[in-house]
Amino acid sequence: MEVGYESLSQFIRDYRKLFGAAPKEDISTIKRQLKGSANFSEE
């Protein structure tokens, strides 16, 4: 049994529809948040 998407563009469309942002945008947001929390913990 195989699961997943054969088309990257279809996955991105469905992800955006479900979560409100493209996967790349979510990754950038998470990285910024992690960087911010790392800087906060050093103070």
FENQUI-V696851 format. One record per residue. RES is the residue in three letters. SS is DSSP state (alpha for helix, beta for strand, coil for the rest). Layout:
res: {RES;RES}
ss: {SS;SS}
//
This chain:
res: {MET;GLU;VAL;GLY;TYR;GLU;SER;LEU;SER;GLN;PHE;ILE;ARG;ASP;TYR;ARG;LYS;LEU;PHE;GLY;ALA;ALA;PRO;LYS;GLU;ASP;ILE;SER;THR;ILE;LYS;ARG;GLN;LEU;LYS;GLY;SER;ALA;ASN;PHE;SER;GLU;GLU}
ss: {coil;coil;coil;coil;coil;coil;coil;alpha;alpha;alpha;alpha;alpha;alpha;alpha;alpha;alpha;alpha;alpha;alpha;coil;coil;coil;alpha;alpha;alpha;alpha;alpha;alpha;alpha;alpha;alpha;alpha;alpha;alpha;alpha;alpha;alpha;alpha;alpha;alpha;alpha;alpha;coil}
//
